[in-house]
Amino acid sequence: MDALWVASVTDSINTIYLLFSAYLVFVMQLGFAMLCAGSVRAKNAMNIMLTNVVDAAVGSLSYYLFGFAFAFGDGSNSNPFIGTRFFALKDIPSSSYDYNFFLYQWAFAIAVAGITSGSIAERTQFGAYLIFSFFLTGFVYPIVAHWVWSSSGWLSPSSSSLLFSSGAIDFAGSGVVHLVGAIAGLWGAAIEGPRVGRFDAFGKPVPIKGHNATLVVLGTFLLWFGWFGFNPGSFTTILVAYPDTTDQGHWTSVGRTAVTTTLAGSTAGIVTLFGRRLLIGHWDALDVCNGVLGGFVAITSGCAVVEPWAAIVCGFVAAWVLIGLNIVALKLQYDDPLEAAQLHGGCGAWGLVFTGLFAKEEFIVQAYDSGVRGIVRPYGLFLGGGWSLLGAQVVELVVVVGWVSVTMGPLFYALEKLKLLRISVDEEVAGLDISSHGGYAYNSHPDYSPREETGPRFYSDYVRLQDNS
């Protein structure tokens, strides 16, 4: 009876831990919404906030119906590419998964669509959001999650047949989540083209500032807060003691993971602050916010398997990756209002490579084998662990880019050809709030008249202008 009671209490605490982590990750949706709203012009604020709500709602249904099964559906017909069981949560709870695990993974799935939404903000038809969000969270993302996070996935470090005797270590999803969302957004933004007025007739960039720095900073702190569920929560359990120790277990690794997450984000923010100061001549709060987030994205892959000092290296490089890619984007006339492709894609890719260079064997065994003594795994190249892990990380990077490109690229192209993707120039100039949603987000304020807004204030004004045109 004592053993049963201990097991029951352990399961209960682990369940509470995972559910709380799921709630933290879901808070990141609020962070995305605030960050996006502050980063766009006021005439599109209502639209971008609505798309964040829709991403969560549509993603919930698609992930429930198909996504979870494709990602984690094991059983007699399981294969390395795609899951085949648990559609609409049939047979859940099972011996492998419970409802709390589904909820945690759902929070990850809807975050992917939020990343993509930022890349195509201010010029996309609302119906297109519904289509790509359903497809991305219900099919494209879950396949990658199955490859890396399912025990039967061909890239999984928990597979019985390890790639390069290692498997790819993407603990909380620099590649699975952030790179997937970024590449999808990259294709969407590239096919749509830049916003009206983003580049002049000579191809030189014209700054289009977001309308509210307060919302950007608020969103950044909410995302920071949620990342403590995103990274440490990916252990999924906390009451797991490591053998041959009296005071170490998953609770130790959870704490270290929170520390590495904080150090990487903080370092990237500081480096971005000074780096952009050298480039543009002033201190920019919004650049620092993106730098912090870039550090978080990069450390997400290796957060549980690297030393705190290595997290500082991760954040330092991530900042320069972000700064460099933003310069390249302007040269190529690529327009991403949230810098989502550069931030989540570039820093996510660096995070995968970083893990292959700095992962520590002891921490890998703790994260994937509960600290069992005697297990040997490939580890970071710079720590003497050879090329196996780095090779697996590079393979993940390449196949994620390829998979998302061959699925989301054609989808966005088809939507564009069917005239379902981009809004008209008139609608874009007037603003999506007034042309698609009946009024501005701030029209309750009678004195609201930002200098950059020259379009109609009310939906009736917009309709009248359309009738007269």
N, C-alpha and C positions, 0 to 999 in steps of 0.2 A: 504493500500500500504506500509506503514512503517513496519508493522508486516511481510509482505512478504519479504521485502528487508532485514530485520534483519535475517529472517530465511535463506534466500539465502546466505547472507554473512557468517552466522554461518556454514552452510553446506560446503561452499567453504573452509573455514579455516580448518574445521575438515578433509576434503578431502586432503588438502595440507599436513596437519600433518601426516595423515596415509600414504600417498605416500612417504613422506620424511622418515618416519620410515621404510617403505619397502625397500627403497634404502639403508638405513643404514644396515639393516639385510642382504641384498644382498652383501654388502661389506664384510661381514663375510666370504663369499665364497673365496674371495681373501685372507683373513686371514687364513682360513683353508689350502688353497693351499700353502702359504708361510710356515706355521707351518709344514705341512706334508713334503714339499720338504726339509726343513732344518733338519728334524728329521730322514730321511732315508739316506742311503749311496748314494754317487754321481752317482753310476752306475744305480740307480733306480729313479733319480730325474725327468726325463722326464715322466716316467710312472705314478708317483704319481700326477704330475701336470695335466696330461691328464685325469686321473680318476676324478679329481675334476671338470674339465670342463664337462666331460661326465655326472657326477652326476647331474649337473645343467641342462644340455640339455635334458637328458632322463627324469629327474624328471619333467621338464616343461611339456613335452607331457603327461606323465602318470597322473600328477596331474590335467592337463586340461581335459583330457578325462574322468577320473574316480575319482581321489583323492578328488577333491573339492566336488563332489556330495556325495561321501561316508561320508565325514566329516561334511558337512553343508547342505546337501539336505533335507530341511524340506518340509512341505506340508501335504496333506490329508493322505498320506501313511507313514508319518514319524514314526519312532519307536526309542526306547532307544538304539538300538545296531548299526544301520547303516543308513546313509542317502540314499534317494531314488530319488533325483531330482537334476537338474542342471548338468547333464552329458554333457560334452563338452560346458559348460556354457550356455546351452539352458535355456531360460527364465531369463537370467541375462542381464541387471539389473532387480531386483525384489524389492518388498516392504521391503525385509530383507537385501539384499546384493547388492553391486555394484562392478564394475571392480577393484576398488582400494582395496577393501577388499580381493578379490581373489589374487591380486598381493602380498599383505602382507602375506597371508597365504601360498602362493607358496614359498616365501622366507624361511619360516619356514620348509616347507616340504623338500626342497633340502638340508637343513642343516643336516637333519637326516641321509641321505645317506652319507654325508661327514664324519660324525662321524664313521660310520661303515667301510668306506674305510680305515681309519687310522689303525684299528685293524688288517686288513688282508694285510697290505702293504708288498711289497717286495717279495711276493711269490704267487701271485694270477693271474690266466689267465685273460686277458683283457675282454674276452667275459663274464666271470662270473660277472664282474662289471655291464655290461649292463643288465644282467638278474635280479640280486638282486636289483639294483637301481630302475628299473621299478616296480618291485613287492613291494618294501618297500615304495616308495613314492606314489604309486597308490592304494595300498590296506591296508597294515599292519599299517602304521602310521595314515592314515585317520580314520580308525576305532577307534583308541584310541582318536584322536582329537574329534571325534563325541561324544564319551562317556563323555568327560570332558568339551568341549568347546561349543558344540551345546546346544541350549536351550532345546532340547528334549532328550539329553544324560542322561543315568541313573546315572552317577557320577557327572553331572553338578551342580554347585551351583546356576545356574539360572533355573533349572528344576522346573516344577510344582509339582513334587514328589521327594523331597529331600532325599537322602540317609542319614539315621540317623538324619533327620531334619536339615542337614547341607550341604551335597554335598562335594566333594573334591575340595579344593582350590589349583589349580596349575596354577597360574596366567599367567605365560609366558612359562611354559613347562619344569620344572625340570624332570617331569615324562613323559609328552606327547612327548617331543622332545628328551631330552638327555638320559633318561633311555631307551627309545625305540631304539635309535641308538646304545647305548652301549650293550644292550642284544643281538641285532642282530650281532654286531661285536664280542661279546663274543663267540657265537655259531660258527661263521665263523672261528675265530682264533683257537678255540678248536678242531674243526673238521679237519682243515688243519694241525695243529701241528706247532711247532716252526720253525723258519728259520734255515737253515743249519748253524751249528757252534754256535748257540745261547747257547747251553748247551754242556758241554764236556761229555766224556764217563762215568763219574761218576755222571752226573746230576747236576754239579755245573755250575752256570751261567757264560757265557763269554760275557763281555760288547761288544755291537755293537753300536758304537756311530753314531749319525747323522753327516752329513758332513758339516753343515753350521749353526753355532749358530746365525749368523746375520739374516738369514731368519726366524729362530724360534722367535727371539725377535721382528722382524718386524711383523710376523704373530700374535703374542700375542697382540701387540698394535692395529693392525687392528681389531682383535676380540673384544678388549676392546671398541674401538670406535663403532663397530657395535652393541655391547650389549646395547648401549643407544637407539637404535631403537627396539631391541629385548624386553627389559623389560618395559621401559616407554611407548613405542609404543603400547604395548598390551592393553592399555586403548582404543585404536582405535579412540577416540575422545578427544578433549582437551577443547572445549568451552562448558562445562557442569557445571553450577553453582549449588552449594549445597544450599538447602533451609535454610532459617533462618540465612544466613550469608551474609555479604556484600563483602567479599574479598577472599572467598574460593570456589574452584571448582576442576574439574579434573586437571586444571593447577597446583594446589597445590600438588595434589597426584603424578602427573607426575614428578615434581621436587624432591619430597621425594623419589620416586622410583629410580631415577637416583643416589641419595645420598646413599641409602641402597645398590644399586648395586656396587658402587665404594668402599664403606667401606668393604663389604664382600670380594671382590676380593683382595683389598689391604691387609687386615688382613691375609687372607690365604697365600698370597705371602710372607709376612714377617715371619709368623710362619713356613712356609716351608723352608725358607732361613735358619733360625736358627736350625730347627729340623734336616734338612739334614746335616747341619754343625756338629751337635753332632754325627750323625751316620757315616758320611763318612770322616769327617776331613777337608773339604774345602768348600768354597763358590761356589755354582753351579748355574749359571745363568739359565740353562735350567730347573732345578728343580723349581726355583722360577716362571718361566713362567707357568709351569703346575699348580703350587700352585695357582697363580692368577686366572687361568681359572677354577680351581676347586671351588674356592670361588664364582665365577660368576655363575657356574652351580648350586650350592647349593642354592643361594639366588633367583634364577629365579622363583621358586615356590611361595615364600612368599614376593617377593620384594615390592609389593604394599600394604601389610597388616601388616607390622611389623615396629617397631620403629628403628631409626638408630642404637641405642645401641645394639639391638638384632641382627642386621646385622653383627656386630663385633663378637658376639658369634657364629653366623652361619659360618663365615669365619674361625674362630679359629678351630672349630671342623672339618670343611671340610678339612683343611690341614692335620690333623692327620688321617682322614679317607683315604685320598689319600696315605699318607706315609705308613700306615699300609697295605692297599690293595696291594701296590707295593711289599712289603716284602712277603706277602702271595702268590702273583703271581709267584715270583721267586721260592718259596718253592714248588709250584705245577708244575713248569716248563711250565708255561703259558707265551706265547710270544706275546706281543702287542707293536709294535714299537712306537706307539703314546701314550701308556698308556690310550687309549680311554675308554676301558671298566671300568678300575679302576676310571678314572677321571669323565667321564660322567655318569657311572652307579653308582659307590659308592657315589659320591657327589650328584648326582641327587636323589638317594634314601634318603640320609640324608636331603636334601632340603625339601622333602615331609614331613618327620617326624618333622623337625624343624618348618614348618608352623603350624602343629598341636599343637605345644608346645607354640609358641610365637605370633601367630596372634592376632591382637587387634580388638575388635568388631567394634569400630568406623571406622577403616580403611576398614574393610570388607564391611560394609554398604556403605561406599563411593565408593568402587570399583565395587560392584555388585548391589547396589540399588540407586546410584547417591546421596548418603547422605541423603535420605529421613528419617525424624525423626520418631521415634516410632517403627521402625523395629528391631526385636530382632533376632540375629543369634548366633549359637555356635561359640566360639572363642578358643584361645589357652589354653591348659591345665595349663600351668605354670602361666597364668594370671587369673585363676579362671573360665575358660570357660567350664570346664567339659571335658568328654571323647569323645563327639560326633564327633568333627572335627578331632581329632587325629585318631579315628576309621576309618573315611572316607579316611583319607590320607593313612593309612596302607592298606586299601582295594584297593585303586588305585595302590599302589606299587606292591601288590601281583598279581593283575589281569594283569598289564602291563607286568611283568616278565613272567607270564603264557602265555599270548596271543602271545607275540613275540617269545617265545620259541616254541610253537606248530605250528607257521607259518614259521619262518625263520630257525629254526633248521632243519626240514625236507627238506627245500629247499637247504640249504648248504650240507646236507648229500647226497641228490640226485645228486647234481652237482659233489660231490666228487666221488660217485660211477660211474658216467658217464664219469669220468676223464675230467671234464670241469672246475674244481676248481683250483687245484694247478699246477704250472708249474713243469717241470722236474728239477732234481738236476743240470744238466748241464746248463740249462737256468738260474737258480737261481744264480749259481756261476758266470756265465758270466755277469749277470745283465739284468734286463728286458729292459733297454734302448736299448742295443745292440741286444738282442735276439728277441725283439718284435716290436721295434720302429725305427730300422734302424741306430741308433747311439746315442752317449751320449748327454746329455743336454749341456755339456760344451765342445764339441769337436771342437768348433771354436777357442779354445786357443791351439796353437801348443805345448806349454810347459805343457799342462795339463797331469799330471801323479801322482795322489794321491797315497800315499804309500799303502793304503789298496786295491787298485784296481790292480789285476793281470791278468784280462781277456783281451780279444781283444779290440782294440780301435775303430775299424770300423766294420760295418756290414759285409763287404766282408771278414774280418778276421774271424769273427764268423762263417760264412758259410763255409769257407775253413777248419776251425777246425772241424766242424760237418762232412764234407765230409771225412776227414782223420780219424775220430774216428770209 
